[in-house]
Amino acid sequence: MTDQAGAPLLATLLGDVIGSRSADDRQALHDTLTSALAAVSAELDTVDDVQVTAGDEFQGTFATVGEALYAALLLRLRLDPEIDVRVGVGWGEVTVLDQTQGTQDGPAWWAARAAIEWVEHQQSTAGWESVRTAYRPAEEVATGPSSEAITAALLCQDHLIGLMDGRSRHILDGLLHGRTQARLAEELGLTRQAVNQRRKHDGLAIATAAAQSLRAVV
C-alpha cells in the first residue's frame, strides 16, 4: 500500500527485551533472541525480517498491521519464559535512508517508537503491569486500522496472557500452530484431559480466535 504521494505504507515492529541489563549471560540472551527472531521471520510474511538492531532492540517491517501484531505475539510466546519483551507497532510511511545498510526512517517508525514508549510507561502504573504491546498509526496517514479498536484488543490479549502460566502459554502457541491436544500433552508431560481443561479454563480457545482475528487486520 502507498500513500497519496506514492510512498510505501508499512507496519513497523519495534521491540526490546525487558530487564536485559540484569541478565547473567547476555550472550545466551542474544543467541536465544536472534534464534526466535529468525524462526518467526521465516514463518511469517515479512517485508524486512525481524532482526536485532542494537543491544536488546529488534525491528522488522510487514505489509499489514495484523501480521506485525501476530509476529509480536509469536515472539512473546516463543521467548517465554527465558525472555520477556515489549513491542510497539506503527503504521505509515517508511523511508529507506541507506539501501546497503538497510537503514530506515519515517513516520511509521516514529509511531512504533511512541507505541513502545507508551508500553514502558504504562508497565510502571499499578494495574497495568501485564501490558506488553501497543499500536499507533502515524499522524500523517489518513488510512489504516483503527487505533482505538486495536488498542482495546491488545489490552485484553496482554491481560489474558499475563494470567497464564508457562504451560498454558505453551499450549496457546501450539494451538496457534495447529498442534493437537494429544501432541501438546506429550510435549508437556500432561494428560489430554489436563490440556483440554487448560484450553477451556484459561481462555486459550478465545485467545487463539482473538489472535487469528487480529492477524487478519489489514
C-alpha positions as CSV (number, residue, x, y, z in Angstrom):
1,M,0.0,0.0,0.0
2,T,1.1,3.5,-0.7
3,D,0.1,7.0,0.5
4,Q,-1.2,9.7,-1.9
5,A,2.4,10.8,-2.6
6,G,3.3,7.2,-3.6
7,A,5.5,6.5,-0.6
8,P,5.1,2.9,0.8
9,L,2.9,2.4,3.8
10,L,4.1,-0.4,6.1
11,A,3.6,-1.8,9.5
12,T,6.8,-1.3,11.6
13,L,7.6,-3.5,14.6
14,L,10.0,-2.2,17.2
15,G,10.7,-4.3,20.3
16,D,13.1,-4.6,23.2
17,V,14.0,-7.0,26.0
18,I,12.7,-6.2,29.4
19,G,15.4,-6.3,32.1
20,S,18.1,-7.3,29.7
21,R,20.8,-5.3,31.5
22,S,20.4,-7.5,34.6
23,A,20.8,-10.8,32.6
24,D,23.5,-13.1,34.0
25,D,24.6,-14.2,30.5
26,R,24.0,-11.6,27.9
27,Q,25.5,-13.7,25.1
28,A,23.0,-16.5,25.8
29,L,20.2,-13.9,25.8
30,H,21.3,-12.6,22.5
31,D,21.6,-16.1,21.0
32,T,18.1,-17.0,22.2
33,L,16.6,-13.8,20.9
34,T,18.2,-14.0,17.5
35,S,17.1,-17.6,17.1
36,A,13.5,-16.7,17.9
37,L,13.5,-13.7,15.6
38,A,14.8,-15.8,12.7
39,A,12.2,-18.5,13.4
40,V,9.3,-16.1,13.5
41,S,10.5,-14.2,10.4
42,A,10.8,-17.5,8.5
43,E,7.2,-18.4,9.5
44,L,5.5,-15.1,8.6
45,D,5.2,-12.9,5.6
46,T,7.7,-10.1,6.3
47,V,8.8,-7.2,4.2
48,D,12.0,-6.9,6.2
49,D,12.8,-9.8,8.6
50,V,12.8,-9.0,12.3
51,Q,16.4,-8.6,13.4
52,V,18.4,-7.3,16.3
53,T,19.4,-3.7,15.6
54,A,21.5,-2.7,18.7
55,G,21.8,-4.2,22.1
56,D,18.5,-5.6,23.2
57,E,16.4,-3.9,20.5
58,F,14.9,-5.5,17.4
59,Q,12.8,-4.4,14.4
60,G,11.1,-5.5,11.2
61,T,8.5,-4.5,8.7
62,F,5.3,-6.0,7.4
63,A,2.8,-5.3,4.7
64,T,-0.1,-5.3,7.2
65,V,-0.6,-4.3,10.8
66,G,-2.2,-7.7,11.5
67,E,0.9,-9.6,10.5
68,A,3.1,-7.4,12.7
69,L,0.8,-7.9,15.7
70,Y,0.8,-11.6,15.1
71,A,4.6,-11.6,15.0
72,A,4.7,-9.7,18.3
73,L,2.5,-12.4,19.9
74,L,4.6,-15.3,18.5
75,L,7.8,-13.7,19.7
76,R,6.4,-13.3,23.2
77,L,5.3,-16.9,23.3
78,R,8.4,-18.3,21.6
79,L,10.7,-16.5,24.1
80,D,8.7,-17.3,27.2
81,P,9.9,-17.9,30.0
82,E,13.5,-17.0,29.4
83,I,13.0,-13.6,27.9
84,D,10.2,-11.0,28.3
85,V,9.7,-8.4,25.6
86,R,7.6,-5.4,24.8
87,V,6.6,-4.3,21.3
88,G,5.4,-1.2,19.6
89,V,3.8,-1.5,16.1
90,G,3.4,1.6,13.9
91,W,1.7,2.2,10.6
92,G,2.7,4.8,8.0
93,E,5.3,5.9,5.5
94,V,8.7,4.2,5.6
95,T,11.8,5.9,4.1
96,V,14.9,3.9,3.2
97,L,17.9,6.1,4.0
98,D,20.6,3.5,3.1
99,Q,19.7,0.6,1.0
100,T,23.0,-1.2,1.6
101,Q,22.9,-0.9,5.4
102,G,19.1,-1.2,5.5
103,T,18.7,2.0,7.4
104,Q,15.1,3.2,7.6
105,D,13.3,6.2,8.9
106,G,9.9,7.9,8.6
107,P,6.5,8.4,10.4
108,A,5.8,4.6,10.7
109,W,9.0,4.2,12.8
110,W,8.2,7.3,14.9
111,A,4.8,5.8,15.6
112,A,6.3,2.5,16.6
113,R,8.7,4.3,19.0
114,A,5.8,6.2,20.5
115,A,3.9,2.9,21.0
116,I,6.7,1.1,22.8
117,E,7.4,4.1,25.0
118,W,3.8,4.1,26.0
119,V,4.0,0.4,26.9
120,E,7.1,1.1,29.0
121,H,5.4,3.9,30.8
122,Q,2.2,2.0,31.4
123,Q,4.0,-1.0,32.8
124,S,5.1,1.1,35.8
125,T,1.4,2.0,36.6
126,A,-0.5,-0.1,39.1
127,G,-2.9,-2.4,37.4
128,W,-1.1,-2.1,34.0
129,E,1.8,-4.5,34.7
130,S,0.6,-7.0,32.0
131,V,0.8,-4.6,29.1
132,R,3.3,-5.7,26.5
133,T,2.1,-4.5,23.1
134,A,0.8,-1.3,21.6
135,Y,-0.1,0.1,18.2
136,R,0.0,3.6,16.8
137,P,-0.7,4.9,13.3
138,A,1.4,7.8,12.1
139,E,-0.3,11.2,12.4
140,E,0.3,11.9,8.7
141,V,-1.5,8.8,7.4
142,A,-5.2,9.1,6.5
143,T,-5.9,5.4,6.2
144,G,-5.2,2.4,8.3
145,P,-6.6,0.2,11.1
146,S,-8.4,1.9,14.0
147,S,-6.0,2.7,16.8
148,E,-8.9,2.6,19.4
149,A,-10.2,-0.8,18.3
150,I,-6.7,-2.5,18.2
151,T,-5.7,-0.9,21.5
152,A,-8.8,-2.5,23.1
153,A,-8.0,-5.9,21.6
154,L,-4.3,-5.7,22.6
155,L,-5.1,-4.7,26.2
156,C,-7.4,-7.7,26.6
157,Q,-4.9,-10.0,24.9
158,D,-2.0,-8.9,27.1
159,H,-4.0,-9.2,30.2
160,L,-5.2,-12.7,29.4
161,I,-1.7,-13.9,28.6
162,G,-0.4,-12.2,31.7
163,L,-2.8,-14.5,33.7
164,M,-1.4,-17.7,32.1
165,D,1.5,-19.8,33.4
166,G,4.2,-21.2,31.2
167,R,2.3,-24.4,30.4
168,S,-0.8,-22.5,29.2
169,R,1.3,-20.2,27.1
170,H,3.0,-23.2,25.5
171,I,-0.4,-24.7,24.7
172,L,-1.6,-21.4,23.2
173,D,1.5,-21.3,21.0
174,G,0.7,-24.9,20.0
175,L,-2.9,-24.2,19.2
176,L,-1.9,-21.2,17.0
177,H,0.3,-23.6,15.1
178,G,-2.3,-26.3,14.7
179,R,-0.8,-28.9,17.0
180,T,-3.2,-31.4,18.5
181,Q,-4.0,-31.6,22.2
182,A,-2.5,-35.1,22.2
183,R,0.8,-33.8,20.9
184,L,0.7,-30.9,23.4
185,A,0.0,-33.2,26.2
186,E,3.0,-35.3,25.2
187,E,5.3,-32.2,25.0
188,L,4.3,-31.1,28.5
189,G,4.0,-34.4,30.2
190,L,0.3,-33.9,30.8
191,T,-2.8,-35.9,30.1
192,R,-5.0,-34.9,27.2
193,Q,-7.7,-34.1,29.8
194,A,-5.4,-31.7,31.6
195,V,-4.6,-29.9,28.3
196,N,-8.3,-29.7,27.5
197,Q,-9.1,-28.3,30.9
198,R,-6.5,-25.6,30.5
199,R,-7.8,-24.8,27.0
200,K,-11.3,-24.2,28.5
201,H,-10.5,-22.7,31.9
202,D,-7.6,-20.4,30.9
203,G,-9.4,-19.0,27.9
204,L,-7.0,-20.5,25.3
205,A,-9.7,-21.1,22.7
206,I,-10.7,-17.5,23.0
207,A,-7.1,-16.3,22.9
208,T,-6.4,-18.3,19.8
209,A,-9.5,-17.0,18.0
210,A,-8.7,-13.4,19.0
211,A,-5.1,-13.7,17.8
212,Q,-6.3,-15.0,14.4
213,S,-8.8,-12.2,14.1
214,L,-6.1,-9.6,14.9
215,R,-3.8,-11.2,12.3
216,A,-6.5,-10.6,9.6
217,V,-6.3,-6.8,10.2
218,V,-5.1,-5.0,7.1
